[in-house]
Amino acid sequence: MNVIIVKNYDEMSKKAFEIMKAAVTEKKDAVLGLATGSTPIGLYKEMIADHKAGGASYADVKAFNLDEYMGLDYSSDQSYVYFMRENLFDHIDIKLENTNIENGKAADPEAECARYNALLAENTVDLQILGIGSNGHIAFNEPGTSFDSVTHVVDLTENTIKDNSRLFASIDEVPRKAFTMGLSNIMAAKKILVLANGANKAKAVYGMVRGEVTENVPASILQNHADCTLICDEAAASLL
């Protein structure tokens, strides 16, 4: 794993954008794997600013998001499809029909997982963006998730619910289940870029980079990926 340590969040976001811009410049129809949460917002702001200044075009790009809360769809301002439109898609020239995310309101969750797995099998991700949870989860793959997992429904842990509650009016509003890409889906990407910032991520970052490769730390599987880069700030890197 290639590790890049930067001073702060802004530097992390700018360095991540350099990698993103290279990916979409080299391949106009790149397939991007995208993440939600506070970590990639700085990257998305860099993408928007560059695009508006006449930089990279995303007109031929396809995007696949990692996860979505069960029970929420685009009508909810807490859904991840809403998040992506608000923080990226509505501000660049990507075609909405080329953006993909699990349907949080799917009547048949198993069929929805199968649909998403089929799409991922047909579209190899060129660059996958990841954050990492304080317990070492990536996407919503919590500790104990099989390394062989594909898109599935997960019961969110209390730790993850607490981490995500900052984005809701109260912790009681955070959904308890979510759809998520599995670890084998993530590992199928050609290139993976992990972003981490803040001292609360330091233990998870250490486990991901230097710890045992174990399902108890889902992110540790990334040690086995042929092209994985971690960009983290000094606080997140403090235990390395």
VOFI-519619 format. One record per residue (C-alpha): x, y, z. Coordinates in steps of 0.1 Angstrom, whole numbers. Example, Ala and Ser with C-alpha at 12.3 -4.5 7.8 and 13.67 -1.06 7.14 Angstrom:
# VOFI-519619
<vexkol><X>123</X><Y>-45</Y><Z>78</Z></vexkol>
<vexkol><X>137</X><Y>-11</Y><Z>71</Z></vexkol>
//
This chain:
# VOFI-519619
<vexkol><X>0</X><Y>0</Y><Z>0</Z></vexkol>
<vexkol><X>13</X><Y>34</Y><Z>-10</Z></vexkol>
<vexkol><X>9</X><Y>58</Y><Z>20</Z></vexkol>
<vexkol><X>10</X><Y>96</Y><Z>15</Z></vexkol>
<vexkol><X>9</X><Y>117</Y><Z>47</Z></vexkol>
<vexkol><X>-1</X><Y>154</Y><Z>43</Z></vexkol>
<vexkol><X>-5</X><Y>182</Y><Z>68</Z></vexkol>
<vexkol><X>-43</X><Y>186</Y><Z>69</Z></vexkol>
<vexkol><X>-77</X><Y>179</Y><Z>54</Z></vexkol>
<vexkol><X>-73</X><Y>205</Y><Z>26</Z></vexkol>
<vexkol><X>-40</X><Y>190</Y><Z>15</Z></vexkol>
<vexkol><X>-55</X><Y>156</Y><Z>16</Z></vexkol>
<vexkol><X>-84</X><Y>167</Y><Z>-7</Z></vexkol>
<vexkol><X>-61</X><Y>184</Y><Z>-32</Z></vexkol>
<vexkol><X>-38</X><Y>154</Y><Z>-34</Z></vexkol>
<vexkol><X>-68</X><Y>131</Y><Z>-39</Z></vexkol>
<vexkol><X>-80</X><Y>154</Y><Z>-67</Z></vexkol>
<vexkol><X>-47</X><Y>151</Y><Z>-85</Z></vexkol>
<vexkol><X>-52</X><Y>113</Y><Z>-87</Z></vexkol>
<vexkol><X>-89</X><Y>118</Y><Z>-97</Z></vexkol>
<vexkol><X>-81</X><Y>142</Y><Z>-124</Z></vexkol>
<vexkol><X>-54</X><Y>120</Y><Z>-138</Z></vexkol>
<vexkol><X>-79</X><Y>91</Y><Z>-139</Z></vexkol>
<vexkol><X>-106</X><Y>110</Y><Z>-159</Z></vexkol>
<vexkol><X>-80</X><Y>127</Y><Z>-181</Z></vexkol>
<vexkol><X>-63</X><Y>94</Y><Z>-191</Z></vexkol>
<vexkol><X>-97</X><Y>77</Y><Z>-197</Z></vexkol>
<vexkol><X>-126</X><Y>99</Y><Z>-207</Z></vexkol>
<vexkol><X>-151</X><Y>71</Y><Z>-200</Z></vexkol>
<vexkol><X>-136</X><Y>61</Y><Z>-167</Z></vexkol>
<vexkol><X>-158</X><Y>41</Y><Z>-142</Z></vexkol>
<vexkol><X>-156</X><Y>58</Y><Z>-108</Z></vexkol>
<vexkol><X>-165</X><Y>42</Y><Z>-74</Z></vexkol>
<vexkol><X>-176</X><Y>70</Y><Z>-51</Z></vexkol>
<vexkol><X>-181</X><Y>74</Y><Z>-14</Z></vexkol>
<vexkol><X>-203</X><Y>95</Y><Z>8</Z></vexkol>
<vexkol><X>-197</X><Y>110</Y><Z>43</Z></vexkol>
<vexkol><X>-177</X><Y>141</Y><Z>53</Z></vexkol>
<vexkol><X>-143</X><Y>127</Y><Z>42</Z></vexkol>
<vexkol><X>-146</X><Y>130</Y><Z>4</Z></vexkol>
<vexkol><X>-165</X><Y>163</Y><Z>4</Z></vexkol>
<vexkol><X>-132</X><Y>183</Y><Z>-1</Z></vexkol>
<vexkol><X>-123</X><Y>161</Y><Z>-30</Z></vexkol>
<vexkol><X>-157</X><Y>167</Y><Z>-46</Z></vexkol>
<vexkol><X>-153</X><Y>205</Y><Z>-41</Z></vexkol>
<vexkol><X>-120</X><Y>203</Y><Z>-59</Z></vexkol>
<vexkol><X>-136</X><Y>184</Y><Z>-88</Z></vexkol>
<vexkol><X>-164</X><Y>210</Y><Z>-90</Z></vexkol>
<vexkol><X>-140</X><Y>240</Y><Z>-90</Z></vexkol>
<vexkol><X>-118</X><Y>224</Y><Z>-116</Z></vexkol>
<vexkol><X>-147</X><Y>216</Y><Z>-138</Z></vexkol>
<vexkol><X>-163</X><Y>250</Y><Z>-136</Z></vexkol>
<vexkol><X>-129</X><Y>266</Y><Z>-145</Z></vexkol>
<vexkol><X>-129</X><Y>246</Y><Z>-177</Z></vexkol>
<vexkol><X>-110</X><Y>216</Y><Z>-164</Z></vexkol>
<vexkol><X>-120</X><Y>179</Y><Z>-165</Z></vexkol>
<vexkol><X>-152</X><Y>167</Y><Z>-181</Z></vexkol>
<vexkol><X>-172</X><Y>139</Y><Z>-167</Z></vexkol>
<vexkol><X>-197</X><Y>137</Y><Z>-196</Z></vexkol>
<vexkol><X>-187</X><Y>101</Y><Z>-205</Z></vexkol>
<vexkol><X>-179</X><Y>89</Y><Z>-169</Z></vexkol>
<vexkol><X>-199</X><Y>63</Y><Z>-151</Z></vexkol>
<vexkol><X>-202</X><Y>63</Y><Z>-113</Z></vexkol>
<vexkol><X>-211</X><Y>36</Y><Z>-88</Z></vexkol>
<vexkol><X>-217</X><Y>45</Y><Z>-52</Z></vexkol>
<vexkol><X>-207</X><Y>22</Y><Z>-24</Z></vexkol>
<vexkol><X>-238</X><Y>22</Y><Z>-3</Z></vexkol>
<vexkol><X>-272</X><Y>35</Y><Z>6</Z></vexkol>
<vexkol><X>-294</X><Y>35</Y><Z>37</Z></vexkol>
<vexkol><X>-322</X><Y>11</Y><Z>36</Z></vexkol>
<vexkol><X>-356</X><Y>29</Y><Z>38</Z></vexkol>
<vexkol><X>-343</X><Y>61</Y><Z>22</Z></vexkol>
<vexkol><X>-344</X><Y>73</Y><Z>-14</Z></vexkol>
<vexkol><X>-338</X><Y>105</Y><Z>-34</Z></vexkol>
<vexkol><X>-368</X><Y>122</Y><Z>-17</Z></vexkol>
<vexkol><X>-349</X><Y>121</Y><Z>17</Z></vexkol>
<vexkol><X>-322</X><Y>147</Y><Z>22</Z></vexkol>
<vexkol><X>-304</X><Y>121</Y><Z>43</Z></vexkol>
<vexkol><X>-302</X><Y>96</Y><Z>15</Z></vexkol>
<vexkol><X>-269</X><Y>91</Y><Z>-2</Z></vexkol>
<vexkol><X>-283</X><Y>97</Y><Z>-37</Z></vexkol>
<vexkol><X>-294</X><Y>131</Y><Z>-24</Z></vexkol>
<vexkol><X>-259</X><Y>136</Y><Z>-9</Z></vexkol>
<vexkol><X>-242</X><Y>128</Y><Z>-42</Z></vexkol>
<vexkol><X>-264</X><Y>152</Y><Z>-62</Z></vexkol>
<vexkol><X>-260</X><Y>180</Y><Z>-37</Z></vexkol>
<vexkol><X>-223</X><Y>176</Y><Z>-33</Z></vexkol>
<vexkol><X>-211</X><Y>166</Y><Z>-68</Z></vexkol>
<vexkol><X>-234</X><Y>154</Y><Z>-95</Z></vexkol>
<vexkol><X>-255</X><Y>186</Y><Z>-99</Z></vexkol>
<vexkol><X>-224</X><Y>207</Y><Z>-103</Z></vexkol>
<vexkol><X>-204</X><Y>188</Y><Z>-130</Z></vexkol>
<vexkol><X>-214</X><Y>175</Y><Z>-164</Z></vexkol>
<vexkol><X>-219</X><Y>138</Y><Z>-155</Z></vexkol>
<vexkol><X>-252</X><Y>123</Y><Z>-169</Z></vexkol>
<vexkol><X>-275</X><Y>112</Y><Z>-141</Z></vexkol>
<vexkol><X>-283</X><Y>81</Y><Z>-161</Z></vexkol>
<vexkol><X>-246</X><Y>72</Y><Z>-157</Z></vexkol>
<vexkol><X>-248</X><Y>74</Y><Z>-119</Z></vexkol>
<vexkol><X>-256</X><Y>43</Y><Z>-100</Z></vexkol>
<vexkol><X>-266</X><Y>36</Y><Z>-63</Z></vexkol>
<vexkol><X>-285</X><Y>10</Y><Z>-46</Z></vexkol>
<vexkol><X>-323</X><Y>17</Y><Z>-43</Z></vexkol>
<vexkol><X>-329</X><Y>22</Y><Z>-6</Z></vexkol>
<vexkol><X>-366</X><Y>17</Y><Z>-10</Z></vexkol>
<vexkol><X>-363</X><Y>-15</Y><Z>-30</Z></vexkol>
<vexkol><X>-393</X><Y>-38</Y><Z>-23</Z></vexkol>
<vexkol><X>-371</X><Y>-69</Y><Z>-27</Z></vexkol>
<vexkol><X>-337</X><Y>-63</Y><Z>-10</Z></vexkol>
<vexkol><X>-322</X><Y>-96</Y><Z>-23</Z></vexkol>
<vexkol><X>-331</X><Y>-87</Y><Z>-59</Z></vexkol>
<vexkol><X>-317</X><Y>-52</Y><Z>-55</Z></vexkol>
<vexkol><X>-284</X><Y>-67</Y><Z>-43</Z></vexkol>
<vexkol><X>-283</X><Y>-91</Y><Z>-73</Z></vexkol>
<vexkol><X>-291</X><Y>-62</Y><Z>-97</Z></vexkol>
<vexkol><X>-262</X><Y>-41</Y><Z>-83</Z></vexkol>
<vexkol><X>-238</X><Y>-70</Y><Z>-83</Z></vexkol>
<vexkol><X>-246</X><Y>-76</Y><Z>-120</Z></vexkol>
<vexkol><X>-240</X><Y>-40</Y><Z>-128</Z></vexkol>
<vexkol><X>-206</X><Y>-41</Y><Z>-111</Z></vexkol>
<vexkol><X>-197</X><Y>-73</Y><Z>-129</Z></vexkol>
<vexkol><X>-203</X><Y>-55</Y><Z>-162</Z></vexkol>
<vexkol><X>-185</X><Y>-23</Y><Z>-152</Z></vexkol>
<vexkol><X>-150</X><Y>-27</Y><Z>-137</Z></vexkol>
<vexkol><X>-143</X><Y>3</Y><Z>-115</Z></vexkol>
<vexkol><X>-111</X><Y>22</Y><Z>-126</Z></vexkol>
<vexkol><X>-108</X><Y>43</Y><Z>-95</Z></vexkol>
<vexkol><X>-125</X><Y>35</Y><Z>-62</Z></vexkol>
<vexkol><X>-127</X><Y>62</Y><Z>-35</Z></vexkol>
<vexkol><X>-129</X><Y>50</Y><Z>1</Z></vexkol>
<vexkol><X>-131</X><Y>65</Y><Z>35</Z></vexkol>
<vexkol><X>-125</X><Y>44</Y><Z>66</Z></vexkol>
<vexkol><X>-146</X><Y>41</Y><Z>98</Z></vexkol>
<vexkol><X>-131</X><Y>44</Y><Z>132</Z></vexkol>
<vexkol><X>-137</X><Y>7</Y><Z>137</Z></vexkol>
<vexkol><X>-119</X><Y>-2</Y><Z>104</Z></vexkol>
<vexkol><X>-150</X><Y>-5</Y><Z>82</Z></vexkol>
<vexkol><X>-150</X><Y>4</Y><Z>46</Z></vexkol>
<vexkol><X>-183</X><Y>12</Y><Z>29</Z></vexkol>
<vexkol><X>-207</X><Y>-4</Y><Z>54</Z></vexkol>
<vexkol><X>-187</X><Y>-36</Y><Z>57</Z></vexkol>
<vexkol><X>-185</X><Y>-39</Y><Z>95</Z></vexkol>
<vexkol><X>-160</X><Y>-59</Y><Z>114</Z></vexkol>
<vexkol><X>-166</X><Y>-96</Y><Z>108</Z></vexkol>
<vexkol><X>-178</X><Y>-92</Y><Z>72</Z></vexkol>
<vexkol><X>-164</X><Y>-119</Y><Z>49</Z></vexkol>
<vexkol><X>-137</X><Y>-109</Y><Z>26</Z></vexkol>
<vexkol><X>-157</X><Y>-128</Y><Z>-1</Z></vexkol>
<vexkol><X>-188</X><Y>-106</Y><Z>4</Z></vexkol>
<vexkol><X>-206</X><Y>-90</Y><Z>-25</Z></vexkol>
<vexkol><X>-234</X><Y>-63</Y><Z>-23</Z></vexkol>
<vexkol><X>-256</X><Y>-71</Y><Z>7</Z></vexkol>
<vexkol><X>-278</X><Y>-57</Y><Z>34</Z></vexkol>
<vexkol><X>-260</X><Y>-50</Y><Z>67</Z></vexkol>
<vexkol><X>-271</X><Y>-42</Y><Z>102</Z></vexkol>
<vexkol><X>-252</X><Y>-11</Y><Z>112</Z></vexkol>
<vexkol><X>-232</X><Y>-13</Y><Z>144</Z></vexkol>
<vexkol><X>-238</X><Y>11</Y><Z>173</Z></vexkol>
<vexkol><X>-203</X><Y>26</Y><Z>166</Z></vexkol>
<vexkol><X>-212</X><Y>34</Y><Z>130</Z></vexkol>
<vexkol><X>-246</X><Y>47</Y><Z>139</Z></vexkol>
<vexkol><X>-229</X><Y>70</Y><Z>164</Z></vexkol>
<vexkol><X>-203</X><Y>81</Y><Z>138</Z></vexkol>
<vexkol><X>-230</X><Y>90</Y><Z>113</Z></vexkol>
<vexkol><X>-254</X><Y>106</Y><Z>137</Z></vexkol>
<vexkol><X>-236</X><Y>140</Y><Z>133</Z></vexkol>
<vexkol><X>-253</X><Y>142</Y><Z>99</Z></vexkol>
<vexkol><X>-288</X><Y>137</Y><Z>114</Z></vexkol>
<vexkol><X>-310</X><Y>158</Y><Z>137</Z></vexkol>
<vexkol><X>-307</X><Y>131</Y><Z>163</Z></vexkol>
<vexkol><X>-292</X><Y>96</Y><Z>166</Z></vexkol>
<vexkol><X>-327</X><Y>82</Y><Z>166</Z></vexkol>
<vexkol><X>-331</X><Y>92</Y><Z>130</Z></vexkol>
<vexkol><X>-301</X><Y>72</Y><Z>117</Z></vexkol>
<vexkol><X>-313</X><Y>41</Y><Z>98</Z></vexkol>
<vexkol><X>-302</X><Y>8</Y><Z>113</Z></vexkol>
<vexkol><X>-298</X><Y>-11</Y><Z>80</Z></vexkol>
<vexkol><X>-280</X><Y>-2</Y><Z>47</Z></vexkol>
<vexkol><X>-272</X><Y>-17</Y><Z>13</Z></vexkol>
<vexkol><X>-234</X><Y>-19</Y><Z>7</Z></vexkol>
<vexkol><X>-210</X><Y>-31</Y><Z>-19</Z></vexkol>
<vexkol><X>-191</X><Y>-61</Y><Z>-5</Z></vexkol>
<vexkol><X>-154</X><Y>-64</Y><Z>1</Z></vexkol>
<vexkol><X>-148</X><Y>-85</Y><Z>-30</Z></vexkol>
<vexkol><X>-167</X><Y>-58</Y><Z>-51</Z></vexkol>
<vexkol><X>-143</X><Y>-32</Y><Z>-37</Z></vexkol>
<vexkol><X>-112</X><Y>-53</Y><Z>-43</Z></vexkol>
<vexkol><X>-122</X><Y>-57</Y><Z>-80</Z></vexkol>
<vexkol><X>-114</X><Y>-21</Y><Z>-87</Z></vexkol>
<vexkol><X>-83</X><Y>-14</Y><Z>-107</Z></vexkol>
<vexkol><X>-71</X><Y>13</Y><Z>-84</Z></vexkol>
<vexkol><X>-82</X><Y>22</Y><Z>-49</Z></vexkol>
<vexkol><X>-77</X><Y>56</Y><Z>-31</Z></vexkol>
<vexkol><X>-84</X><Y>57</Y><Z>6</Z></vexkol>
<vexkol><X>-88</X><Y>90</Y><Z>24</Z></vexkol>
<vexkol><X>-85</X><Y>94</Y><Z>62</Z></vexkol>
<vexkol><X>-83</X><Y>125</Y><Z>84</Z></vexkol>
<vexkol><X>-85</X><Y>131</Y><Z>121</Z></vexkol>
<vexkol><X>-71</X><Y>115</Y><Z>152</Z></vexkol>
<vexkol><X>-102</X><Y>94</Y><Z>157</Z></vexkol>
<vexkol><X>-92</X><Y>74</Y><Z>126</Z></vexkol>
<vexkol><X>-56</X><Y>68</Y><Z>137</Z></vexkol>
<vexkol><X>-62</X><Y>33</Y><Z>152</Z></vexkol>
<vexkol><X>-82</X><Y>22</Y><Z>122</Z></vexkol>
<vexkol><X>-55</X><Y>35</Y><Z>98</Z></vexkol>
<vexkol><X>-28</X><Y>16</Y><Z>117</Z></vexkol>
<vexkol><X>-49</X><Y>-16</Y><Z>115</Z></vexkol>
<vexkol><X>-54</X><Y>-11</Y><Z>78</Z></vexkol>
<vexkol><X>-18</X><Y>-4</Y><Z>70</Z></vexkol>
<vexkol><X>3</X><Y>-24</Y><Z>95</Z></vexkol>
<vexkol><X>-21</X><Y>-47</Y><Z>113</Z></vexkol>
<vexkol><X>-30</X><Y>-83</Y><Z>106</Z></vexkol>
<vexkol><X>-51</X><Y>-89</Y><Z>75</Z></vexkol>
<vexkol><X>-83</X><Y>-100</Y><Z>93</Z></vexkol>
<vexkol><X>-120</X><Y>-97</Y><Z>88</Z></vexkol>
<vexkol><X>-121</X><Y>-81</Y><Z>123</Z></vexkol>
<vexkol><X>-106</X><Y>-50</Y><Z>105</Z></vexkol>
<vexkol><X>-123</X><Y>-50</Y><Z>71</Z></vexkol>
<vexkol><X>-100</X><Y>-23</Y><Z>57</Z></vexkol>
<vexkol><X>-70</X><Y>-46</Y><Z>63</Z></vexkol>
<vexkol><X>-79</X><Y>-65</Y><Z>31</Z></vexkol>
<vexkol><X>-66</X><Y>-35</Y><Z>12</Z></vexkol>
<vexkol><X>-30</X><Y>-46</Y><Z>20</Z></vexkol>
<vexkol><X>-37</X><Y>-74</Y><Z>-6</Z></vexkol>
<vexkol><X>-47</X><Y>-49</Y><Z>-34</Z></vexkol>
<vexkol><X>-21</X><Y>-44</Y><Z>-62</Z></vexkol>
<vexkol><X>-27</X><Y>-6</Y><Z>-65</Z></vexkol>
<vexkol><X>-40</X><Y>10</Y><Z>-33</Z></vexkol>
<vexkol><X>-30</X><Y>44</Y><Z>-21</Z></vexkol>
<vexkol><X>-38</X><Y>59</Y><Z>13</Z></vexkol>
<vexkol><X>-38</X><Y>97</Y><Z>17</Z></vexkol>
<vexkol><X>-41</X><Y>108</Y><Z>53</Z></vexkol>
<vexkol><X>-34</X><Y>138</Y><Z>74</Z></vexkol>
<vexkol><X>-8</X><Y>138</Y><Z>102</Z></vexkol>
<vexkol><X>-34</X><Y>132</Y><Z>129</Z></vexkol>
<vexkol><X>-48</X><Y>100</Y><Z>112</Z></vexkol>
<vexkol><X>-12</X><Y>89</Y><Z>106</Z></vexkol>
<vexkol><X>-1</X><Y>94</Y><Z>142</Z></vexkol>
<vexkol><X>3</X><Y>57</Y><Z>150</Z></vexkol>
<vexkol><X>20</X><Y>46</Y><Z>118</Z></vexkol>
//
